[in-house]
């Protein structure tokens, strides 16, 4: 039984980790929805900027 002590230590470590995860507050549905909307808006702005840059390069190279 050389692994007996290691198994007990791993079990204690896993219990501590599980207890730490339980104490974290969950994100409410409304704040989750607001965050998703904000993230989507940021991505839309980035896409629009990228398309404008692409269009500007296309017109510049076409001249």
Secondary structure, DSSP 8 states (H G I E B T S, - for coil): --SHHHHHHHHHHHHHHHHHHHHS----HHHHHHHHHHHHHHHHHHHHHHHHHHHHHHHHHH-
